[in-house]
Amino acid sequence: MALEIHVIKMKTIESRFDIERPFSKIHIENIEALNLIKYDNPRIDIEDTFSEAKGKIKRINDEELVNIELDLDLDTDYWPTDNFKLTSFGIYFVEECKSVNVK
């Protein structure tokens, strides 16, 4: 039975194990250092507010070269996340731990 991959929320871990933010971050970062988990990708929104491109064609030694000048005006929003996922190694580690009988 394989584990399903899903996002684990930091708030869920904190409430489930009754730990506060500074300590939960330390524990999670230690587990991340072992490559058992990885932080979920941040959300990045890029809005192209104005873009302009100008091109010139030049001939050098019978080859056409195109020189393009770009004028980009981008608006970017970045939302980091405290959520994380198990890595492939993390899933393997959990499965192996579940298969061990402790007496």
Phi and psi in radians as a Rosetta constraint file:
Dihedral C 1 N 2 CA 2 C 2 CIRCULARHARMONIC -1.503 0.35
Dihedral N 2 CA 2 C 2 N 3 CIRCULARHARMONIC 2.578 0.35
Dihedral C 2 N 3 CA 3 C 3 CIRCULARHARMONIC -1.294 0.35
Dihedral N 3 CA 3 C 3 N 4 CIRCULARHARMONIC 2.492 0.35
Dihedral C 3 N 4 CA 4 C 4 CIRCULARHARMONIC -1.418 0.35
Dihedral N 4 CA 4 C 4 N 5 CIRCULARHARMONIC 2.529 0.35
Dihedral C 4 N 5 CA 5 C 5 CIRCULARHARMONIC -1.523 0.35
Dihedral N 5 CA 5 C 5 N 6 CIRCULARHARMONIC 2.157 0.35
Dihedral C 5 N 6 CA 6 C 6 CIRCULARHARMONIC -2.648 0.35
Dihedral N 6 CA 6 C 6 N 7 CIRCULARHARMONIC 2.864 0.35
Dihedral C 6 N 7 CA 7 C 7 CIRCULARHARMONIC -1.373 0.35
Dihedral N 7 CA 7 C 7 N 8 CIRCULARHARMONIC 2.348 0.35
Dihedral C 7 N 8 CA 8 C 8 CIRCULARHARMONIC -1.867 0.35
Dihedral N 8 CA 8 C 8 N 9 CIRCULARHARMONIC 2.209 0.35
Dihedral C 8 N 9 CA 9 C 9 CIRCULARHARMONIC -1.583 0.35
Dihedral N 9 CA 9 C 9 N 10 CIRCULARHARMONIC 2.384 0.35
Dihedral C 9 N 10 CA 10 C 10 CIRCULARHARMONIC -1.018 0.35
Dihedral N 10 CA 10 C 10 N 11 CIRCULARHARMONIC -0.693 0.35
Dihedral C 10 N 11 CA 11 C 11 CIRCULARHARMONIC -1.081 0.35
Dihedral N 11 CA 11 C 11 N 12 CIRCULARHARMONIC -0.624 0.35
Dihedral C 11 N 12 CA 12 C 12 CIRCULARHARMONIC -1.122 0.35
Dihedral N 12 CA 12 C 12 N 13 CIRCULARHARMONIC -0.783 0.35
Dihedral C 12 N 13 CA 13 C 13 CIRCULARHARMONIC -1.084 0.35
Dihedral N 13 CA 13 C 13 N 14 CIRCULARHARMONIC -0.782 0.35
Dihedral C 13 N 14 CA 14 C 14 CIRCULARHARMONIC -1.081 0.35
Dihedral N 14 CA 14 C 14 N 15 CIRCULARHARMONIC -0.754 0.35
Dihedral C 14 N 15 CA 15 C 15 CIRCULARHARMONIC -1.308 0.35
Dihedral N 15 CA 15 C 15 N 16 CIRCULARHARMONIC -0.670 0.35
Dihedral C 15 N 16 CA 16 C 16 CIRCULARHARMONIC -1.103 0.35
Dihedral N 16 CA 16 C 16 N 17 CIRCULARHARMONIC -0.718 0.35
Dihedral C 16 N 17 CA 17 C 17 CIRCULARHARMONIC -1.821 0.35
Dihedral N 17 CA 17 C 17 N 18 CIRCULARHARMONIC 0.111 0.35
Dihedral C 17 N 18 CA 18 C 18 CIRCULARHARMONIC 0.900 0.35
Dihedral N 18 CA 18 C 18 N 19 CIRCULARHARMONIC 0.984 0.35
Dihedral C 18 N 19 CA 19 C 19 CIRCULARHARMONIC -2.176 0.35
Dihedral N 19 CA 19 C 19 N 20 CIRCULARHARMONIC 2.648 0.35
Dihedral C 19 N 20 CA 20 C 20 CIRCULARHARMONIC -1.591 0.35
Dihedral N 20 CA 20 C 20 N 21 CIRCULARHARMONIC 2.842 0.35
Dihedral C 20 N 21 CA 21 C 21 CIRCULARHARMONIC -0.880 0.35
Dihedral N 21 CA 21 C 21 N 22 CIRCULARHARMONIC -0.912 0.35
Dihedral C 21 N 22 CA 22 C 22 CIRCULARHARMONIC -1.031 0.35
Dihedral N 22 CA 22 C 22 N 23 CIRCULARHARMONIC -0.688 0.35
Dihedral C 22 N 23 CA 23 C 23 CIRCULARHARMONIC -1.311 0.35
Dihedral N 23 CA 23 C 23 N 24 CIRCULARHARMONIC -0.628 0.35
Dihedral C 23 N 24 CA 24 C 24 CIRCULARHARMONIC -1.134 0.35
Dihedral N 24 CA 24 C 24 N 25 CIRCULARHARMONIC -0.699 0.35
Dihedral C 24 N 25 CA 25 C 25 CIRCULARHARMONIC -1.094 0.35
Dihedral N 25 CA 25 C 25 N 26 CIRCULARHARMONIC -0.723 0.35
Dihedral C 25 N 26 CA 26 C 26 CIRCULARHARMONIC -1.097 0.35
Dihedral N 26 CA 26 C 26 N 27 CIRCULARHARMONIC -0.815 0.35
Dihedral C 26 N 27 CA 27 C 27 CIRCULARHARMONIC -1.107 0.35
Dihedral N 27 CA 27 C 27 N 28 CIRCULARHARMONIC -0.786 0.35
Dihedral C 27 N 28 CA 28 C 28 CIRCULARHARMONIC -1.135 0.35
Dihedral N 28 CA 28 C 28 N 29 CIRCULARHARMONIC -0.717 0.35
Dihedral C 28 N 29 CA 29 C 29 CIRCULARHARMONIC -1.153 0.35
Dihedral N 29 CA 29 C 29 N 30 CIRCULARHARMONIC -0.583 0.35
Dihedral C 29 N 30 CA 30 C 30 CIRCULARHARMONIC -1.156 0.35
Dihedral N 30 CA 30 C 30 N 31 CIRCULARHARMONIC -0.724 0.35
Dihedral C 30 N 31 CA 31 C 31 CIRCULARHARMONIC -1.178 0.35
Dihedral N 31 CA 31 C 31 N 32 CIRCULARHARMONIC -0.631 0.35
Dihedral C 31 N 32 CA 32 C 32 CIRCULARHARMONIC -1.120 0.35
Dihedral N 32 CA 32 C 32 N 33 CIRCULARHARMONIC -0.677 0.35
Dihedral C 32 N 33 CA 33 C 33 CIRCULARHARMONIC -1.081 0.35
Dihedral N 33 CA 33 C 33 N 34 CIRCULARHARMONIC -0.489 0.35
Dihedral C 33 N 34 CA 34 C 34 CIRCULARHARMONIC -1.412 0.35
Dihedral N 34 CA 34 C 34 N 35 CIRCULARHARMONIC -0.038 0.35
Dihedral C 34 N 35 CA 35 C 35 CIRCULARHARMONIC 1.121 0.35
Dihedral N 35 CA 35 C 35 N 36 CIRCULARHARMONIC 0.540 0.35
Dihedral C 35 N 36 CA 36 C 36 CIRCULARHARMONIC -1.537 0.35
Dihedral N 36 CA 36 C 36 N 37 CIRCULARHARMONIC -0.474 0.35
Dihedral C 36 N 37 CA 37 C 37 CIRCULARHARMONIC -2.361 0.35
Dihedral N 37 CA 37 C 37 N 38 CIRCULARHARMONIC 2.883 0.35
Dihedral C 37 N 38 CA 38 C 38 CIRCULARHARMONIC -2.464 0.35
Dihedral N 38 CA 38 C 38 N 39 CIRCULARHARMONIC 2.564 0.35
Dihedral C 38 N 39 CA 39 C 39 CIRCULARHARMONIC -1.148 0.35
Dihedral N 39 CA 39 C 39 N 40 CIRCULARHARMONIC 2.523 0.35
Dihedral C 39 N 40 CA 40 C 40 CIRCULARHARMONIC -1.156 0.35
Dihedral N 40 CA 40 C 40 N 41 CIRCULARHARMONIC 2.666 0.35
Dihedral C 40 N 41 CA 41 C 41 CIRCULARHARMONIC -1.116 0.35
Dihedral N 41 CA 41 C 41 N 42 CIRCULARHARMONIC 2.416 0.35
Dihedral C 41 N 42 CA 42 C 42 CIRCULARHARMONIC -1.229 0.35
Dihedral N 42 CA 42 C 42 N 43 CIRCULARHARMONIC 2.817 0.35
Dihedral C 42 N 43 CA 43 C 43 CIRCULARHARMONIC -1.643 0.35
Dihedral N 43 CA 43 C 43 N 44 CIRCULARHARMONIC 2.239 0.35
Dihedral C 43 N 44 CA 44 C 44 CIRCULARHARMONIC -2.208 0.35
Dihedral N 44 CA 44 C 44 N 45 CIRCULARHARMONIC 2.147 0.35
Dihedral C 44 N 45 CA 45 C 45 CIRCULARHARMONIC -1.934 0.35
Dihedral N 45 CA 45 C 45 N 46 CIRCULARHARMONIC 2.239 0.35
Dihedral C 45 N 46 CA 46 C 46 CIRCULARHARMONIC -2.090 0.35
Dihedral N 46 CA 46 C 46 N 47 CIRCULARHARMONIC 2.146 0.35
Dihedral C 46 N 47 CA 47 C 47 CIRCULARHARMONIC -1.949 0.35
Dihedral N 47 CA 47 C 47 N 48 CIRCULARHARMONIC 2.153 0.35
Dihedral C 47 N 48 CA 48 C 48 CIRCULARHARMONIC -1.484 0.35
Dihedral N 48 CA 48 C 48 N 49 CIRCULARHARMONIC 1.758 0.35
Dihedral C 48 N 49 CA 49 C 49 CIRCULARHARMONIC -1.453 0.35
Dihedral N 49 CA 49 C 49 N 50 CIRCULARHARMONIC -0.575 0.35
Dihedral C 49 N 50 CA 50 C 50 CIRCULARHARMONIC -2.837 0.35
Dihedral N 50 CA 50 C 50 N 51 CIRCULARHARMONIC 2.226 0.35
Dihedral C 50 N 51 CA 51 C 51 CIRCULARHARMONIC -2.391 0.35
Dihedral N 51 CA 51 C 51 N 52 CIRCULARHARMONIC 2.522 0.35
Dihedral C 51 N 52 CA 52 C 52 CIRCULARHARMONIC -2.509 0.35
Dihedral N 52 CA 52 C 52 N 53 CIRCULARHARMONIC 2.420 0.35
Dihedral C 52 N 53 CA 53 C 53 CIRCULARHARMONIC -2.269 0.35
Dihedral N 53 CA 53 C 53 N 54 CIRCULARHARMONIC 2.380 0.35
Dihedral C 53 N 54 CA 54 C 54 CIRCULARHARMONIC -2.173 0.35
Dihedral N 54 CA 54 C 54 N 55 CIRCULARHARMONIC 2.374 0.35
Dihedral C 54 N 55 CA 55 C 55 CIRCULARHARMONIC -2.172 0.35
Dihedral N 55 CA 55 C 55 N 56 CIRCULARHARMONIC 2.578 0.35
Dihedral C 55 N 56 CA 56 C 56 CIRCULARHARMONIC -2.297 0.35
Dihedral N 56 CA 56 C 56 N 57 CIRCULARHARMONIC 2.422 0.35
Dihedral C 56 N 57 CA 57 C 57 CIRCULARHARMONIC -1.836 0.35
Dihedral N 57 CA 57 C 57 N 58 CIRCULARHARMONIC 2.257 0.35
Dihedral C 57 N 58 CA 58 C 58 CIRCULARHARMONIC -2.122 0.35
Dihedral N 58 CA 58 C 58 N 59 CIRCULARHARMONIC 2.614 0.35
Dihedral C 58 N 59 CA 59 C 59 CIRCULARHARMONIC -1.934 0.35
Dihedral N 59 CA 59 C 59 N 60 CIRCULARHARMONIC 2.128 0.35
Dihedral C 59 N 60 CA 60 C 60 CIRCULARHARMONIC -2.285 0.35
Dihedral N 60 CA 60 C 60 N 61 CIRCULARHARMONIC 2.097 0.35
Dihedral C 60 N 61 CA 61 C 61 CIRCULARHARMONIC 0.897 0.35
Dihedral N 61 CA 61 C 61 N 62 CIRCULARHARMONIC 0.847 0.35
Dihedral C 61 N 62 CA 62 C 62 CIRCULARHARMONIC 1.114 0.35
Dihedral N 62 CA 62 C 62 N 63 CIRCULARHARMONIC 0.290 0.35
Dihedral C 62 N 63 CA 63 C 63 CIRCULARHARMONIC -2.045 0.35
Dihedral N 63 CA 63 C 63 N 64 CIRCULARHARMONIC 2.432 0.35
Dihedral C 63 N 64 CA 64 C 64 CIRCULARHARMONIC -1.547 0.35
Dihedral N 64 CA 64 C 64 N 65 CIRCULARHARMONIC 2.224 0.35
Dihedral C 64 N 65 CA 65 C 65 CIRCULARHARMONIC -2.027 0.35
Dihedral N 65 CA 65 C 65 N 66 CIRCULARHARMONIC 2.419 0.35
Dihedral C 65 N 66 CA 66 C 66 CIRCULARHARMONIC -1.910 0.35
Dihedral N 66 CA 66 C 66 N 67 CIRCULARHARMONIC 2.191 0.35
Dihedral C 66 N 67 CA 67 C 67 CIRCULARHARMONIC -1.883 0.35
Dihedral N 67 CA 67 C 67 N 68 CIRCULARHARMONIC 2.065 0.35
Dihedral C 67 N 68 CA 68 C 68 CIRCULARHARMONIC -2.019 0.35
Dihedral N 68 CA 68 C 68 N 69 CIRCULARHARMONIC 2.246 0.35
Dihedral C 68 N 69 CA 69 C 69 CIRCULARHARMONIC -1.796 0.35
Dihedral N 69 CA 69 C 69 N 70 CIRCULARHARMONIC 2.247 0.35
Dihedral C 69 N 70 CA 70 C 70 CIRCULARHARMONIC -1.949 0.35
Dihedral N 70 CA 70 C 70 N 71 CIRCULARHARMONIC 2.391 0.35
Dihedral C 70 N 71 CA 71 C 71 CIRCULARHARMONIC -2.134 0.35
Dihedral N 71 CA 71 C 71 N 72 CIRCULARHARMONIC 1.762 0.35
Dihedral C 71 N 72 CA 72 C 72 CIRCULARHARMONIC -1.901 0.35
Dihedral N 72 CA 72 C 72 N 73 CIRCULARHARMONIC 2.382 0.35
Dihedral C 72 N 73 CA 73 C 73 CIRCULARHARMONIC -2.176 0.35
Dihedral N 73 CA 73 C 73 N 74 CIRCULARHARMONIC 1.816 0.35
Dihedral C 73 N 74 CA 74 C 74 CIRCULARHARMONIC -1.998 0.35
Dihedral N 74 CA 74 C 74 N 75 CIRCULARHARMONIC 2.499 0.35
Dihedral C 74 N 75 CA 75 C 75 CIRCULARHARMONIC -1.988 0.35
Dihedral N 75 CA 75 C 75 N 76 CIRCULARHARMONIC 2.126 0.35
Dihedral C 75 N 76 CA 76 C 76 CIRCULARHARMONIC -2.122 0.35
Dihedral N 76 CA 76 C 76 N 77 CIRCULARHARMONIC 2.334 0.35
Dihedral C 76 N 77 CA 77 C 77 CIRCULARHARMONIC -2.053 0.35
Dihedral N 77 CA 77 C 77 N 78 CIRCULARHARMONIC 2.386 0.35
Dihedral C 77 N 78 CA 78 C 78 CIRCULARHARMONIC -2.245 0.35
Dihedral N 78 CA 78 C 78 N 79 CIRCULARHARMONIC 2.169 0.35
Dihedral C 78 N 79 CA 79 C 79 CIRCULARHARMONIC -2.091 0.35
Dihedral N 79 CA 79 C 79 N 80 CIRCULARHARMONIC 1.775 0.35
Dihedral C 79 N 80 CA 80 C 80 CIRCULARHARMONIC -1.209 0.35
Dihedral N 80 CA 80 C 80 N 81 CIRCULARHARMONIC 2.890 0.35
Dihedral C 80 N 81 CA 81 C 81 CIRCULARHARMONIC -2.342 0.35
Dihedral N 81 CA 81 C 81 N 82 CIRCULARHARMONIC 2.635 0.35
Dihedral C 81 N 82 CA 82 C 82 CIRCULARHARMONIC -1.738 0.35
Dihedral N 82 CA 82 C 82 N 83 CIRCULARHARMONIC 0.008 0.35
Dihedral C 82 N 83 CA 83 C 83 CIRCULARHARMONIC -1.356 0.35
Dihedral N 83 CA 83 C 83 N 84 CIRCULARHARMONIC 2.713 0.35
Dihedral C 83 N 84 CA 84 C 84 CIRCULARHARMONIC -2.545 0.35
Dihedral N 84 CA 84 C 84 N 85 CIRCULARHARMONIC 2.926 0.35
Dihedral C 84 N 85 CA 85 C 85 CIRCULARHARMONIC -2.275 0.35
Dihedral N 85 CA 85 C 85 N 86 CIRCULARHARMONIC 2.688 0.35
Dihedral C 85 N 86 CA 86 C 86 CIRCULARHARMONIC -1.244 0.35
Dihedral N 86 CA 86 C 86 N 87 CIRCULARHARMONIC 2.442 0.35
Dihedral C 86 N 87 CA 87 C 87 CIRCULARHARMONIC -1.432 0.35
Dihedral N 87 CA 87 C 87 N 88 CIRCULARHARMONIC 3.042 0.35
Dihedral C 87 N 88 CA 88 C 88 CIRCULARHARMONIC -1.034 0.35
Dihedral N 88 CA 88 C 88 N 89 CIRCULARHARMONIC -0.726 0.35
Dihedral C 88 N 89 CA 89 C 89 CIRCULARHARMONIC -1.140 0.35
Dihedral N 89 CA 89 C 89 N 90 CIRCULARHARMONIC -0.654 0.35
Dihedral C 89 N 90 CA 90 C 90 CIRCULARHARMONIC -1.095 0.35
Dihedral N 90 CA 90 C 90 N 91 CIRCULARHARMONIC -0.732 0.35
Dihedral C 90 N 91 CA 91 C 91 CIRCULARHARMONIC -1.111 0.35
Dihedral N 91 CA 91 C 91 N 92 CIRCULARHARMONIC -0.783 0.35
Dihedral C 91 N 92 CA 92 C 92 CIRCULARHARMONIC -1.046 0.35
Dihedral N 92 CA 92 C 92 N 93 CIRCULARHARMONIC -0.774 0.35
Dihedral C 92 N 93 CA 93 C 93 CIRCULARHARMONIC -1.061 0.35
Dihedral N 93 CA 93 C 93 N 94 CIRCULARHARMONIC -0.802 0.35
Dihedral C 93 N 94 CA 94 C 94 CIRCULARHARMONIC -1.123 0.35
Dihedral N 94 CA 94 C 94 N 95 CIRCULARHARMONIC -0.758 0.35
Dihedral C 94 N 95 CA 95 C 95 CIRCULARHARMONIC -1.069 0.35
Dihedral N 95 CA 95 C 95 N 96 CIRCULARHARMONIC -0.737 0.35
Dihedral C 95 N 96 CA 96 C 96 CIRCULARHARMONIC -1.145 0.35
Dihedral N 96 CA 96 C 96 N 97 CIRCULARHARMONIC -0.699 0.35
Dihedral C 96 N 97 CA 97 C 97 CIRCULARHARMONIC -1.153 0.35
Dihedral N 97 CA 97 C 97 N 98 CIRCULARHARMONIC -0.631 0.35
Dihedral C 97 N 98 CA 98 C 98 CIRCULARHARMONIC -1.192 0.35
Dihedral N 98 CA 98 C 98 N 99 CIRCULARHARMONIC -0.469 0.35
Dihedral C 98 N 99 CA 99 C 99 CIRCULARHARMONIC -1.489 0.35
Dihedral N 99 CA 99 C 99 N 100 CIRCULARHARMONIC -0.151 0.35
Dihedral C 99 N 100 CA 100 C 100 CIRCULARHARMONIC -1.497 0.35
Dihedral N 100 CA 100 C 100 N 101 CIRCULARHARMONIC 2.288 0.35
Dihedral C 100 N 101 CA 101 C 101 CIRCULARHARMONIC -1.630 0.35
Dihedral N 101 CA 101 C 101 N 102 CIRCULARHARMONIC 2.123 0.35
Dihedral C 101 N 102 CA 102 C 102 CIRCULARHARMONIC -1.873 0.35
Dihedral N 102 CA 102 C 102 N 103 CIRCULARHARMONIC 2.229 0.35
